[in-house]
Amino acid sequence: MLAGGVAGVLGACASHDANPPADSPAPPVAPTPGVTATNAATTSPSAAAWRRLAHHVSGTLARPGSPSYNTVRLTQNPRYDGARPLAVLSVATAQDVATAFAFAQNHGVRVAIRSGGHSYPGWSAGDGALVVDVRPLGAISLAGTTATIGSGASLVQVYDALGTRGRGIAGGSCPTVGIAGLTQGGGVGVLTRAHGLTCDAVTAMRVVLADGRVVNTSADHEPDLFWALRGGGGGHLGVVTSLTMQTFAAPTITRAYLAWPFSAARHVVPHWLATVPQADRRLWSTLKLLGGQSHPSGPALFAVVTWTGPASALDHALQPFLSQVPTPSTDSRHTDGYLNTMLAYAGCSTIPVSKCHTGPGGSLTREALAATSHIINAPQVAMTRLLDHVDAAQTSGLKEAGISIDALGGAVDDLGPSDSAFGHRGALTTVQYTATYDSGPASAATSYVRAFRTAMTPTWGTGAYVNYADSSLRHYMSAYFGSNSSRLAAARTTYDPNGFFTQPQDY
C-alpha cells in the first residue's frame, strides 16, 4: 500500500492558511496617485480606483469579470467556492503587499491573506475582501545549510528544491500547503519528532506590517514579532514575504504502514498513546480511525510510521508499542531517500512536481472538507466515545470521516512553551477530526467533527492547534496558545495598533 497512494493513507490535507506571505525588500509605503494609506473608511472603491491599484503593482489584480478571476479566487476547499472576493491580488513583491494595504486602508476594504489556501474556516477565501495572495512569491535558494524560501512556496516545491540538493526541513505531507502558513502556526509533520516544528528551523523572516513598513525580524531584531510569528498563527500581525531557515542533511527514511481489524482498536489506541509519543525521537507516527462511504466493509484502523534511523532498528523502536497490541494484519515497509519519501507522502511520486497541485494543469483534485482539532497532554482516552463516533461515520453519508492522532514529543520538547508562540511543548499529540464529502452543504461534515471533538473534550481537555482553526471555539486564545496569549495580545497592540487585520479569532 505504501508504494502507491500514501497521501490517501495520511488523509486529508491540513489547513495552514489565513497566513502571511513572502519576498523581496521594499521601503515603507510611499503615497501613489489614488493609493494612499489612511485609516479613514470611504465608500466602496470605484472601477477607476481598482485600475489605479492594478497600475501600481507588479503582480496581477483579478476582479470579477477578469479572465482569471474564477480560477484565482478558489481555495483548496471546494466548500468555499461560493466566496466572491472584491479582487485577488497575486503579488510579485513585498512592495505589492504594502501597496495593497495602503489601498485597503484608503478605501475601507478588508483584506484576506492567502498562502496555500487551506484555511479550515475559509478565512483565506476572502468573501467581500481584497485577497492578498502570496503564492507567486515562491523563490527558493540555498546557501550552504541555510535556505531562503518565499512565503508562497508550497511544501512540495520546498521539498523538491531542497531535497535535490541533499537538504531537508521538517514539514507536513500535504503538497499544496503553503510554507508560510504552516510555519506561522508552528508546523507539525512527519519529521516533527526528529527535527522539531517547522517554525523551529526559522532564523529570520521578512514581514510587511499594517503600516506598510517592511521589516526583517529575528531573535535579535524585532524579537517580539519574531517570537509571535513562530506559532501564533498568521493573519494578525503582518504578511511574511520570505523565511530564512536552517536545513538538515536529507535523511534516509523508512516508512511503515501498519493495519489492524477495527475490533483491535481498544488495544491499539491506548497503547499507541502510552508509547509512541515517548519513543525514540527518530520515530514519528500517525494513528487513524476512519469510516464513511470510502470504507464499505467497516471502519479502518491503521498507523503510518516514519523512521529516520537505520532500517534494521525500526523493530526495536516499535517494540514497546507492538509488544502490547495484536499483530498487525498488514505490516508494509519501504526505505528511500528524503525527497522520494516526501513525494510519496504527497501522492506525487508518479507525477512531475510541476503538476503536483490542484490548479490549472495540475494532477491533484480538491476535496470538500470539514475539520477541527485537539492537542492532548496525557494518554487517557475515552474509547467507547471514540469508537461510537467512528462507527457513526458509516451511516453519516460522508465520504470519509474520523480521527487522526499525530505524535508530538521528541525534538518538539527541546524548546520550552514560552520560547516561541507555540504553547504546546510537552503535549503528547495533535488530533484532527476530519470529514470529507462529495458535494452539497457542509453541515453534516461540520456537525460530525464538532460533535466528535465535544465528546472527547471531557477526557482530552480544550487545547487545539491554531493551524487547524475552528471558528466555533469559544475560548480559542487559551485553546491555541495557553499561557502565551497575553504576550501575543501585546504584540498585536505593538504591530497593528489600529486593528487593520480583521481575520476572526483575533488577539
Secondary structure as UniProt FT lines:
FT   TURN            2..3
FT   HELIX           6..10
FT   TURN            33..34
FT   HELIX           47..55
FT   STRAND          60..62
FT   TURN            64..65
FT   TURN            67..68
FT   HELIX           69..72
FT   HELIX           78..80
FT   TURN            81..82
FT   STRAND          87..90
FT   HELIX           94..107
FT   STRAND          111..114
FT   TURN            120..121
FT   HELIX           123..125
FT   TURN            127..128
FT   STRAND          130..133
FT   TURN            135..136
FT   STRAND          140..143
FT   TURN            144..145
FT   STRAND          146..150
FT   TURN            151..152
FT   HELIX           155..163
FT   TURN            164..166
FT   STRAND          167..168
FT   TURN            175..176
FT   HELIX           179..184
FT   TURN            190..191
FT   HELIX           192..195
FT   HELIX           198..201
FT   STRAND          202..208
FT   TURN            210..211
FT   STRAND          214..218
FT   HELIX           223..228
FT   TURN            229..231
FT   STRAND          239..246
FT   STRAND          248..249
FT   STRAND          252..260
FT   HELIX           262..264
FT   HELIX           265..275
FT   HELIX           276..278
FT   TURN            281..282
FT   STRAND          283..291
FT   TURN            293..294
FT   TURN            296..297
FT   STRAND          300..307
FT   HELIX           311..313
FT   HELIX           314..322
FT   TURN            323..324
FT   STRAND          330..337
FT   HELIX           338..346
FT   TURN            349..350
FT   HELIX           353..355
FT   TURN            360..361
FT   STRAND          368..376
FT   HELIX           383..392
FT   HELIX           393..395
FT   STRAND          400..407
FT   HELIX           410..414
FT   TURN            417..418
FT   TURN            425..426
FT   STRAND          429..437
FT   HELIX           443..460
FT   HELIX           466..468
FT   TURN            471..472
FT   TURN            474..475
FT   HELIX           476..481
FT   HELIX           482..484
FT   HELIX           485..495
FT   TURN            497..498
//
